[in-house]
């Protein structure tokens, strides 16, 4: 029979892995007999990675050539949703998978092995918990990748101990939190290794409670935030997109907490919100600089690539952006960030309410409330000044996030039209806001510099975007009128 066995998985690099393996911390725990040596793990999914899209993981693991096989199933729809069970056959027990994930028709996905992990393992007993060090490689059709990870597992009653052990490991060696053991292999199999992580679409079930829906949305936000840290810390071209997607993850999670506030105690929500706000304050200015360099200065530089004033302005802003990046990286230092993500993980499992209730009724009321506030903010749209349009844009983004969280409850063309129209409105208001912010930034540069070439470059940029603002203004009016005509997809 399967038994629930929660696990916390941490990813390390080679240096951190060996530092942990040689640490006094691990030497305090006895090794588990028979739980060391070679291990093979096969990870299964459909051709379109349908299980991963549903937040479900399926693996078959065996120790040595003739070792007993065990099936590991994970599902984010259940608290501490990770089960282990002995397995008599070579392949997974699909019937067992479907029984653990009600409503799942795994047979329709044509499941097959998508990744094979060859590992060398050492396991230590830490009370009721086990600390398993795994190193080796993952093989998929997309290629090979090294694996260095720690899996801390135990019975449900040991969850608090698992968290304490994970925090101690994070203090011993640099590590990143993973959503599951299979995350690196599945990312590699999908060809997404080294890419910025966008939020995946969440498929909610109408039978879920509002509390469970919040837990799943929170875990999805945590996934997006944690997965983009390596890119933000890197020196490659993906750094800019990694910053953007991490910031989006922070905003989406903050929006989810606001949406589900009736289910939270003030203490729970305030603690998480303060941590998210702190991270967002590090990422926000850097992202604003990226937008300025790309969307504001970029087009003008293409028109005048050798303009001395524009070149000087670009150098100044790029240098400032580099300083902002270093400040942000301080908040993402491995030990500090591991503690932050473990705080979010703990909250996602223990801090959300398990209150009963009808999810669709809750969603209808929440969407009504946000839609009403949005429409009120947009009254007399053509007369709104820049600050009021910025406030309207923020409400629009919150409404869009809410719609994206809950859209699987309302299938149909009406849902798609509403969200596409809202996205168009938010985007054009965003472009107008970028220009308004740029005007202030450029004016500050003009006032603090006596460089004639720089003044000329600033005037060039202002003139080009002034013409663009007129066109955007027309687009904004049309986008608002289109959105006002959209029907509520939840009614």
Secondary structure, 3 states (H helix, E strand, C coil): CCEECCEEEEECCHHHHHHHHCCHHHHCCEECCCCCEEEEEEEEECCCCHHHHCCEEEEEEEECCCCCEEEEEEECCCCCCEEEEEECCCCCCHHHHHHHCCCCCHHHHCCEEEEEEEEEEEEEEECCEEEEEEEEEEEECCEEEEEEEEEEECCHHHHHHHHHHHHHHHHHCCCEEECCCCHHHHHHHCCCCCCCCCCCCCCCCCCCCHHHHHHHHHHHHHHHHHHCHHHHHCCCCCHHHHHHHHHHHHHHHHHHHHHCHHHCCHHHHHHHHHHHHHHHHHHHHHHHHHHHHHHHHHHHHHHCCCCHHHHHHHHHHHHHHHHHHHHHHHHCCHHHHHHHHHHHHHHHHHCCCCCCCCHHHHHHHHHHHHHHHHHHHCCCHHHCCHHHHHHHHHHHHHHHHHHHHHHHHCCCHHHHHHHHHHHHHHHHHHHHHHHHHHHHHHHHHHHHCCCHHHHHHHHHHHHHHHHHHHHHHHHHHHHHHHHHCCCCCCC
